[in-house]
Amino acid sequence: MLIWIALLGLILFSVSAYVAGRRKVLSAAGGRARLMHSLPGYHGAYLALWTAAPAIILLLLVSMFGAQVEEVVLRADPPAAVSALPGSTQDVFYNDVVATVTGGQISQTVYDGALGEAFAEKLVQAGDIHRNLTTGALIAAFVLALAGAAMAWPRLSADFAARPRVERWIAVLFLACSVVAVLTTLGIVASLVWESWRFFQVVPVFEFLFGLTWDPQIAIRADQVASSGAFGAVPLFMGTFLIMMIAMTVAAPVGLFAAIYLSEYAGPTVRAVVKPLLEILAGIPTVVYGFFAALTVGPLFRGFFNSIGAQFIGGPLDGLGLYLMQVQNQMALVAGAVMGIMLIPFVSSLSDDIINAVPQSLRDGSLAMGATRSETITRVIMPAALPGVMGALLLAVSRAVGETMIVTMAAGLQARATFNPLDTVTTVTVQIVTLLTGDQEFDSPKTLSAFGLGLTLFLITLMLNIVALRIVQRYREQYD
């Protein structure tokens, strides 16, 4: 807590340094900014950066890695009662000590006897280490801030080239952000590949990709039924594809036609009202859509199909009527329809911006040649806007594939290899959440199967991106 307060203090200190730096150079130049090498804002930013940046970096490092440093120091002299414990139990012991001091989450382990005395002893030691580390970090940050200000202050003058130095700081910041983004991506891919490799060492890839039964329950004893589980992911991929197709069947035409209307037909007043109303849909939490699907759309669809089925009872389509009267509130059609409503603003808003970006000269030229407005839209504007529209549709597809809450509440959790929209199905993302919910140990095929699902979904999405990129490149070359 003290470290975050110190961070806030450093930010305020840097703002004061910025103001002081501006005033100094303006005073040195007699208030005439045109006589200065760089604008006053660059001088103030230069002083503020040297005042706050090193100290803030130090405090962030301490806040991120302080707990690990404390644990390393604690482990340097373990008590005899702790040394006798297994390695995993020792990890829990030291984690509980550090978490107790720092206010983190501790386990439910009860320490009594010699182990309790060791816990109390290490607790006192951890408190001293935490206090010393925090105090040292605050003092070091204060010294760094003063040192940075003392170094930068004498350099501020009318002929000081502050702008290149500030821009160098900004370039380093951009580079650091790029490196973090790349390393994060590599870390995600590496973790998926490694854990998936562990999973595929137990479950064959062919069985996982082409198996028709998904039942990842692992029995406690080897002699129990289904002790090896069933990890055929085809039902999950079929459920994901089915709900995605239903959602895009709703979102793609509605969103695209809405974008065409707003861009080409609607007046300024209608556009100013309708577009914000559509974009409100994007701000509704997905759990609200899930409630809407489970409590409103599901019962409506069930009543609708029951009423249709009642008309076939006793006739030549008696079997179909009985089936329609047995549909549940949870079905793929409900989840896909509500998800399609959620995706409408993703398609309409982006497509509207893309269509508006088409040069007006193309419209004028088409109309001047005698084409109608509808012919201009279908033969000129939409082909020119196709790369961006494809990007909007791809974004909607990715959003549909990754949606979890609506599917959980509206489509159920039953894995079925079916393309019937009236059946209960589940998706890859829902199963990943189900497998990783609660206290899990990453040493069983049941838990590791979540990483296999994640890697497969990642590869499918990557292929979709490649295909969409090729389409975008082809039409962009044609209409540049």
N, C-alpha and C positions, 0 to 999 in steps of 0.2 A: 504493500500500500504506500509506504514511504517513497519507494522508487517512482511510482506513478505521480505522486505529488511533486517530486523533484523534476520529473519530465515536464509537468505543467509549469513549474517555476522557470525552467530553462526556456520554454517557449516564450513566456512573458519577458524574460531577460533579453532574449534575442530580438523581440519587438522593440524594446527600449534601445538596444544597440543599433537597430535599423534607423530609428528616428535620430539618434545621436550622430550616426555617420552621415546622414543627409545634411544635418545642420552644420556639421564641421566643414564639409567640402563647399557648401553654399557660402558659408562665412569666408572661407579661404579665397573663393572666387568673387567675392564682393556681391553675391546674389545674382551673378550673371552666368547662367548655366551654359551659354554658348561658348564661353571661354574654357570650359572643362573638357577633358578627354572623353569622359563618360558621363552619362546623366547621373544626377544625385541618387536616384533609386538604386543604381548599380553599386555605388559606394556603400550605401546603407545595407544592401543585401550582402556585400562582401564581408562587412563587419559582423552582421548577424550570423552568417554561415560559420565563420571561424569561432564565433562565440558559442554557438549551440551545437553544431554538428558533431564534433568529437565527443562532447559530453553525452549527448543523446545516444550515440552509437554505443558508448560504454554502458550506459544504464540499460539499454535494450539487451545487450549481451548478458548482463548480470540477471535481468529478469527472465531470460530464456534458459540460461544454463546454470543459474545459481543453485537450484535444487540438486542438479547432478554433481556440482562441485562439493556441496555439503555432504552428499552421500559418499563420495570418494574419500573425503576426510574422515567421515565416521567409520568407514570400513578399514581404516589404517590400523586400528588397534581393537580388534573384536574381543569381547569377553568370552570366557571359556564356554558358557552356556550357549552362546550364539554360534561359536565355532563348531559345536557338536551337531548343529542342525544341518539338514540337507541344503544344497545350494539354492533351490527354489524357495524354501522356507526362509532362508536368510534374506533373500531379495524382498520377500513380503515384510519381514521384520524391519529392515532399514527403510523401506518405502513408507511403512506406518510411522516410523520415527520422524522422518522428514515431513510427511503430510500433516502430522499432528502439530508440528512447529509452524509450518507455512499456511495452515488452514485448508489443506487439500482433503481429498477423500481417502479414508482409511478402510482397511478390511475389517471383517468381523472377528478376527482372531483375538482370543483372550490370553494375555500373558500373565502367568502367575509363577510363584516360587522363584527359583534362580533366574528364570527367564524374565520374570516381572521386574526383579531388581536390575537386571541388565537393561531392560527397556527404560526404567526410570533414570538410570545412569546415562544412557545414550540420549535420552530426551533432554537432560540438562546440558550435555555436551553439544547437542544439535542447536539448542537455543543460543548458546554462546557463539557457535560458529555462524548461525544465521544473523545474529546481531552484529558480530564483527564484520561479516561480509557486507551487510547492508550499509553499515556506517562507513566502512572503507570505500564502498562504491560511491556513496554520496560525497565524501570528502574528495575523492579522485575526480568526480565529475565537476565539482565546484572549482578545483584547481585547474582542470582542463579548460573550463569556460573562461576563467580569468586569464590563463596563459594565451588562449586564442585571441581574446580581446586585446591583451597587451601587445601581441605580435602584429595584429591587423591595424590597430589604431594609428600608429605612427606613419603607416604607409599612405593613409588617406590624404590626398592633396588634389589640387585642380588638374595636374598633369598625370595623375596616376591612372593607369589603364585598368580600371576595375571591371569593365564589361567583359573582356576576354576571360578573365579569371572566374567571374560568376558563371559565364556560359560553360566554362570547363567543368565547374561543379555540377551544372545541370546535365552536361553530357555524361559525366560519371554516374549521376543518378539514373539517367535513362538506361545506360549500359547495365547498371546493377539490376534494374527492374527487368530488363530483357533476359539477363542471366538467370534471375530467379524464376521467370516464367519458363525458360527452357529447362532448367534443372527440375522444376516441379513436374513438368510433362515427362521428363525422363524418369523421375522417381516413380510417378504413377505407373508408367509402362513397365518399368523394371519390377515393381512390386507385383503387378498383375502377372507378368511372365513367370516370376519366380514361384509365387504361390500356385499358379496354374500348373507349372511343371511338377510341383509336389503332388498336386491332385491327379494329374494324368499318369503319374507313376503307379497310382493305385487303381484308377479307373481308365480303361483304354479310351483313346480319343474316338475311335469308331463307335464304341458303345455310347459315348456321351453325345456325339453329334447326330447319330441316327437311331438311338434307342427311343422307343415309343412309350416308355413308362417312367414317370418321375415320382420317386418315393425315397427321398434322401434320409429316411429314418434309420439310424444305426442302433442295433440292439446292444444291450449291456453285456450279455453273454453270447459267446459264439454259437451255442446250441439253440438259441432262440430263432424264431421264424424271421426271415428277412434280415438276417444279421449283416448281410453285405450291402443292403440298400439297392435302390434302382436309380440310376442317374442318366436316364435317357432324356435329353433336353428338347426333343422335337415338340412335345406338347407346349412347352414354354414359348418356343419360337413361333409356333403356330398361333398361340394366344396373343402374343405381342404383335404379330403381323395382322391378325384379324382386327384387333382394336385400333391399330394404327390406320388401317385401310378405312374402317368406318369413320374414324375421326377426320381423316383427310377428305373423305367423300362429303362430309358436312362442311369442313372449313375451307377447302380449296375453292369450290365454286362460289360459295357465299362471300368469302373474303375477297376473291378476285373480282367478282361482279360489283361488290360494294366499292372496291377501289376504282374500277372503271367509271362507275356512276359519279363518285365524288370528284374524280379528276376531270372527266370529260362532259358531264351533263349537269351536275348540281351547280346551283348558283352560290355566291359567296355566303349568303345567310344560311342556306341549308348545310353547306359544308362546315361552317363554323359551329353548327349544332350537332350534326350527325357524327362527324369524326371524333370529337371528344367523348361522345356517348359510346362509340365502339371501343375506344381505347380504355374506357373504364373497365371493360371485361378483363383486360390484362392485369389490372390491379387487384382483382378479387382473389383471395387465397384459395389454393387448390382444395383445402379441407372444406371450404364452403361449397365448392362445386361437388365435392363428395357427398356432403349432406343433401344438397339439392338432388343429386342423382339417386341416393338411397331412399329419401323420404318423399320425393315428388315424382321424378321421372320414372323410377322403377315401378311404383304402384300404378301409374298411368299406363305404362306399356303393358303391364300384366293384365290390367282390366281390359285394355284394347284387344289383346290377343285372346283373352278368355271370351270376349263377346263375339269375336270372329269364329272361334272354335265351337261355340254353342250352336252356330248356324249349320255346322257340318255333322252334329251328333245325329246318328240314326240314318244318315244318308250314305252315298257311295264314298264320301271322304270322311267316314266316321273315325278312322284312325288318326287322320290329321287333326280333326276336331278335338279328340282326346288329348293329343300332344299339345295343342295350343292352349288348352285349358289347364295344363300342368306346368306351364312356364313359371319361373320364380321372379322375384323382384330383381335379383342379381343376375345379370346376363351381359354378354359382350356388347349387345346393341345399346344398352343403357350407358355403359361406360364410354363407348365410342361416340355416341351422340353428344353426351355432355362434354367430353373432351374436345369434340369438334367445335362446340360453342366457345370453349375456352381458347381455342386456337384461332378463331376468326380475327381478332385484332392483330395477331402476329402476321397473318397473311395480308389483311386489308391495309394496315398502316404502312407496312414496308412497300407493298405493291403500289400504293398511292404515291408515296414519295418517289418511287422509281419511275412510274409513268409520268409524273410531273417533270422529271429530269430529262425526258426526251425533248430534244430541241424543237422549238416552236416552228422552225423553218420546215421540218418534215411534215407537220400538220398543214401548214399553209401551202406547201407545194402539192400535197395530195388533193386538198380541196380545190386548188387552182386548176388541177387537171380534170376536175369534174367528178371526183369520187365523193360519195356520201360520207357523213360522219361515221356511220357504222363500218363502212368499207375502209375508211382511214384507220379506225381503231384496230380492225382485224388484220389488215394487210401492211400497215406501216408502223403504228405505235406499238402494238404488242410484240411483233418480231424484234423491234429495236429494244424494247424493255425486257425481252425474254431472259437475258442473263440475270438481271436483278430479281425478276419474278421467280426464277428457279432457286435463287438463293433464299428468298422468303419462304418458298415451299419446303426447301431443305431444312430451314430453321424450324418450321412447324413440324416436320417429320421427326427431327431430333427431339423436339419437345414432347411429342406424342410417345416416342419410344422410351423416353426417360421418366414419364409420369408414373407415380406410384399411388398417391392417396386416392385418386378417383377410382383407379382399378381395384384397390383393396376394398373400398366401400361399395362399389357398384357392380363389380364383375365376379367377386368371390376369390377363393384361394385354391380352387380345385383345378389341377392340371389335366386338361383333356386335349387329345389330338383331334380337333374338330374345327371346321370352318363354319359351323352353324352359329349365326349371331344370337340365337335365342338360348344358347347353352352358357353355363357358368364356366369361365376360363380364368387363367392367371397369366401373368407376364414375367419376363426375366427380372425386371427391377423389383417387383413385389417379392419374388422368391429370394433375391439377394438380401432384401431387408429382413425377411422372415428368418433366413439362415444366420444372419449376423446380429439378431436381436438378443439381448440378455448377455449373461456371462458365458463366453464361448472360449474354448481352447483351440488354437489353430493347429491341431495335430490329427484331425479326423477328416475322412472324405466328405462328411456332411458339411462341415464348415468350409473346407477348401473348395467345395463345389461352387461356392459363391464367386470365387476368383475365376474359376473356369467360365462361369456364365458372364462375368464382367469382361474377360478377355475376348470371348466370342462376340459379345455385343459391341465391343470396341472395334474389332476387325470389320464387322458388318457396317458400322457407321462410317468407318474409314473408306470402305469401298463405295458407299453412297456418296461420300464427299468427292472421291476421285471422279466418279461418273458425272456428278453435277459440275465439277470443275471443267471437265472436258466439254460439256455442253456450253458452259459459259464462254470458254475460250473460242469455241467454234463460231458462235453467233456474235461475239464481240469483234472478232476479226472481220466479220461480214458487214457490220454496221458502224465500224469506227470511221 
